[in-house]
Amino acid sequence: MKKNSKAIDEKVVPYITAGLIIGILVGALTDNIGLWISLGIAFGAGVGYTMVEKK
């Protein structure tokens, strides 16, 4: 049975947001904000989808 993608997206958004915030902080500290924002979003999305699939 196919899962509702909107429900999955709503569960992943907090992880993406946390990744974005961490990426901004690390980017500001290392003077490379562009790299760390994209990495933070990617890691946040990966962790979020992993957590959704576990449950």
C-alpha positions as a Markdown table, in Angstrom:
| # | Residue | x | y | z |
|---|---|---|---|---|
| 1 | Met | 0.0 | 0.0 | 0.0 |
| 2 | Lys | 1.3 | 3.4 | -0.9 |
| 3 | Lys | 2.0 | 5.9 | 1.9 |
| 4 | Asn | 0.6 | 9.4 | 1.8 |
| 5 | Ser | 3.5 | 11.6 | 0.6 |
| 6 | Lys | 2.1 | 14.7 | 2.3 |
| 7 | Ala | 2.1 | 13.0 | 5.7 |
| 8 | Ile | 5.7 | 11.9 | 5.2 |
| 9 | Asp | 6.7 | 15.4 | 4.1 |
| 10 | Glu | 5.2 | 16.9 | 7.3 |
| 11 | Lys | 7.2 | 14.5 | 9.4 |
| 12 | Val | 10.5 | 15.3 | 7.6 |
| 13 | Val | 10.2 | 19.1 | 7.7 |
| 14 | Pro | 11.5 | 19.5 | 11.3 |
| 15 | Tyr | 14.6 | 17.5 | 10.4 |
| 16 | Ile | 15.2 | 19.7 | 7.3 |
| 17 | Thr | 14.8 | 22.8 | 9.4 |
| 18 | Ala | 17.2 | 21.5 | 12.0 |
| 19 | Gly | 19.7 | 20.7 | 9.3 |
| 20 | Leu | 19.3 | 24.2 | 7.8 |
| 21 | Ile | 19.9 | 25.9 | 11.2 |
| 22 | Ile | 23.0 | 23.7 | 11.9 |
| 23 | Gly | 24.2 | 24.4 | 8.3 |
| 24 | Ile | 23.9 | 28.2 | 8.8 |
| 25 | Leu | 25.7 | 28.1 | 12.2 |
| 26 | Val | 28.6 | 25.9 | 10.9 |
| 27 | Gly | 28.8 | 28.0 | 7.7 |
| 28 | Ala | 29.0 | 31.2 | 9.6 |
| 29 | Leu | 31.8 | 29.8 | 11.7 |
| 30 | Thr | 33.8 | 28.5 | 8.8 |
| 31 | Asp | 33.0 | 31.4 | 6.4 |
| 32 | Asn | 31.5 | 29.0 | 3.8 |
| 33 | Ile | 27.8 | 29.4 | 4.2 |
| 34 | Gly | 26.8 | 28.2 | 0.8 |
| 35 | Leu | 28.4 | 24.8 | 1.3 |
| 36 | Trp | 27.1 | 24.2 | 4.8 |
| 37 | Ile | 23.5 | 25.3 | 4.1 |
| 38 | Ser | 23.3 | 22.8 | 1.2 |
| 39 | Leu | 24.9 | 20.1 | 3.3 |
| 40 | Gly | 22.7 | 20.8 | 6.3 |
| 41 | Ile | 19.5 | 20.5 | 4.1 |
| 42 | Ala | 20.8 | 17.3 | 2.5 |
| 43 | Phe | 21.7 | 15.7 | 5.9 |
| 44 | Gly | 18.4 | 16.8 | 7.5 |
| 45 | Ala | 16.4 | 15.4 | 4.6 |
| 46 | Gly | 18.3 | 12.1 | 4.8 |
| 47 | Val | 17.9 | 11.7 | 8.5 |
| 48 | Gly | 14.2 | 12.7 | 8.3 |
| 49 | Tyr | 13.4 | 10.1 | 5.7 |
| 50 | Thr | 15.3 | 7.5 | 7.5 |
| 51 | Met | 13.4 | 8.2 | 10.7 |
| 52 | Val | 10.0 | 8.0 | 8.8 |
| 53 | Glu | 10.9 | 4.7 | 7.2 |
| 54 | Lys | 11.9 | 3.2 | 10.5 |
| 55 | Lys | 8.5 | 3.7 | 12.0 |
